Amino acid sequence: MYYIIGDIHGCYDNLRKLYEMISYSINETDTLIFLGDYIDRGVNSFEVIEFLKILEKNHTTVFLRGNHEDMFLSYLKNQDTSGLYLYNGGMATLRNYREKQGYMALPEKHKDFFNSLLFYYETDEFVAVHAGLRPGIDDITEQSEYDLIWIRENFFLSSYKWSRLVVFGHTPTQHIPGGKWGEVYFNQEKNIAGIDTGAVYGGKLTCLRLPDRVIYQA
């Protein structure tokens, strides 16, 4: 089984509760896949990364890069001159790291975590990605890294039908036409599933289990 978890955004309590729900059914052959956006906006980004590092020791895990991790890394390298990161919830992360350590710096294990994030994960049955895919490009290795972490309407508004289920986060499902607040967005005609159910906005943190499509929320 694959357990795919959507955008966390510093919502540590939701993450911990969600893991408690799914931990009873996870076995050693299963894989946990996280779609990115672990940080920003919510108040406990540091604790989220600490918890994910613990899960990494106990399970087979896959951690994808979201646009917020990408902005964070650019900010730390002094490459964000526009203030984009701080405007998009980065201040909460910086404040949290300072509170936990007394200063703003990444522990080595956090550096390793952020620098090891993948842009996608694929099997014969599905593709997991943070934001989505550019329609018409079936070979995922030809997708641009920008699209993988930033694309929105050009992906989910397209009439293109993917040969494999595409599981994505990034856009809260209530902002997708036909999507509903706090609910997973399934579109059979396009073969896509959106699982960012707005945890940081008062919604739910979602886990979609594949292949049986069982949904867990906290």
ZAMARGU-4260 file (C-alpha; in steps of 0.2 Angstrom, whole numbers, plus 5000, padded with zeros to 4 digits):
<rodrens>
0) 5000/5000/5000 | 5005/5018/4997 | 5000/5032/5010 | 5000/5049/5001 | 4999/5064/5013
5) 4995/5081/5007 | 5001/5099/5011 | 5005/5100/5030 | 5010/5119/5031 | 5017/5118/5049
10) 5001/5109/5056 | 5010/5098/5068 | 4995/5092/5078 | 4986/5087/5062 | 5001/5077/5056
15) 5003/5068/5073 | 4984/5064/5073 | 4984/5058/5055 | 4999/5047/5058 | 4990/5040/5074
20) 4976/5035/5063 | 4985/5027/5049 | 4999/5019/5060 | 4988/5004/5064 | 4987/4998/5046
25) 5004/5002/5040 | 5016/4987/5038 | 5034/4985/5033 | 5030/4984/5014 | 5020/5000/5013
30) 5027/5017/5008 | 5023/5034/5015 | 5023/5048/5002 | 5022/5066/5007 | 5018/5079/4993
35) 5028/5094/5000 | 5024/5111/5008 | 5028/5105/5025 | 5032/5122/5031 | 5026/5140/5031
40) 5009/5148/5037 | 5007/5136/5051 | 5016/5139/5068 | 5025/5122/5070 | 5036/5119/5054
45) 5051/5115/5065 | 5041/5101/5074 | 5034/5095/5058 | 5052/5092/5050 | 5057/5084/5067
50) 5042/5072/5066 | 5045/5068/5048 | 5063/5063/5051 | 5057/5051/5065 | 5045/5043/5052
55) 5060/5041/5040 | 5068/5030/5052 | 5053/5019/5055 | 5045/5018/5038 | 5049/5018/5019
60) 5046/5036/5015 | 5046/5047/5000 | 5047/5066/5003 | 5043/5078/4988 | 5048/5096/4986
65) 5034/5109/4987 | 5035/5127/4981 | 5037/5132/4999 | 5052/5122/5002 | 5059/5129/4985
70) 5056/5147/4991 | 5063/5143/5008 | 5079/5136/5001 | 5081/5152/4989 | 5078/5163/5004
75) 5092/5154/5014 | 5103/5157/4999 | 5099/5175/4999 | 5092/5173/4981 | 5074/5179/4986
80) 5076/5198/4983 | 5057/5200/4980 | 5051/5196/4997 | 5040/5182/4989 | 5044/5169/5003
85) 5040/5181/5018 | 5024/5186/5009 | 5019/5168/5007 | 5020/5163/5025 | 5038/5161/5028
90) 5039/5173/5043 | 5030/5160/5053 | 5043/5147/5049 | 5058/5159/5053 | 5049/5164/5070
95) 5047/5145/5074 | 5065/5141/5071 | 5071/5155/5081 | 5059/5150/5096 | 5065/5132/5096
100) 5084/5136/5094 | 5086/5154/5100 | 5092/5159/5082 | 5088/5156/5064 | 5098/5142/5057
105) 5094/5124/5050 | 5100/5109/5060 | 5111/5098/5049 | 5097/5085/5049 | 5085/5098/5043
110) 5097/5104/5029 | 5099/5086/5023 | 5080/5084/5023 | 5077/5100/5012 | 5091/5096/5001
115) 5086/5078/4997 | 5068/5082/4992 | 5062/5074/4976 | 5051/5082/4962 | 5040/5067/4959
120) 5037/5049/4963 | 5030/5037/4950 | 5024/5019/4949 | 5015/5009/4935 | 4998/5015/4943
125) 5001/5033/4948 | 5011/5048/4949 | 5013/5058/4965 | 5018/5077/4963 | 5016/5093/4972
130) 5007/5104/4960 | 5003/5094/4944 | 5009/5091/4927 | 5010/5100/4910 | 4997/5092/4899
135) 5003/5083/4884 | 5020/5079/4891 | 5018/5060/4895 | 5037/5057/4900 | 5038/5064/4917
140) 5057/5067/4915 | 5053/5080/4902 | 5042/5090/4914 | 5049/5106/4920 | 5054/5107/4939
145) 5044/5124/4939 | 5028/5116/4934 | 5030/5101/4946 | 5030/5113/4961 | 5020/5128/4954
150) 5007/5124/4940 | 4989/5126/4944 | 4975/5130/4931 | 4985/5124/4916 | 4985/5107/4924
155) 4968/5104/4933 | 4957/5114/4921 | 4964/5105/4906 | 4953/5092/4898 | 4969/5080/4896
160) 4966/5063/4903 | 4982/5055/4911 | 4986/5037/4908 | 4990/5035/4926 | 4982/5043/4941
165) 4990/5060/4946 | 4989/5063/4964 | 4993/5081/4968 | 4993/5095/4982 | 4997/5113/4981
170) 4980/5120/4977 | 4967/5118/4991 | 4953/5108/4984 | 4940/5121/4987 | 4949/5132/4974
175) 4947/5119/4960 | 4931/5120/4950 | 4920/5106/4957 | 4930/5104/4972 | 4923/5105/4990
180) 4930/5112/5006 | 4940/5099/5016 | 4936/5085/5003 | 4948/5076/4991 | 4945/5081/4973
185) 4943/5066/4961 | 4941/5068/4943 | 4939/5052/4934 | 4938/5060/4916 | 4955/5067/4919
190) 4962/5054/4931 | 4968/5066/4944 | 4966/5067/4963 | 4969/5083/4973 | 4972/5080/4991
195) 4977/5097/4998 | 4961/5099/5009 | 4967/5115/5017 | 4973/5110/5034 | 4982/5127/5038
200) 4966/5136/5034 | 4955/5126/5046 | 4952/5112/5035 | 4959/5094/5036 | 4975/5086/5033
205) 4972/5071/5021 | 4980/5054/5017 | 4975/5045/5002 | 4979/5026/5002 | 4982/5018/4986
210) 4977/5007/4977 | 4961/5005/4987 | 4958/5024/4988 | 4954/5024/5007 | 4954/5042/5014
215) 4960/5047/5031 | 4958/5065/5038 | 4963/5074/5054
</rodrens>
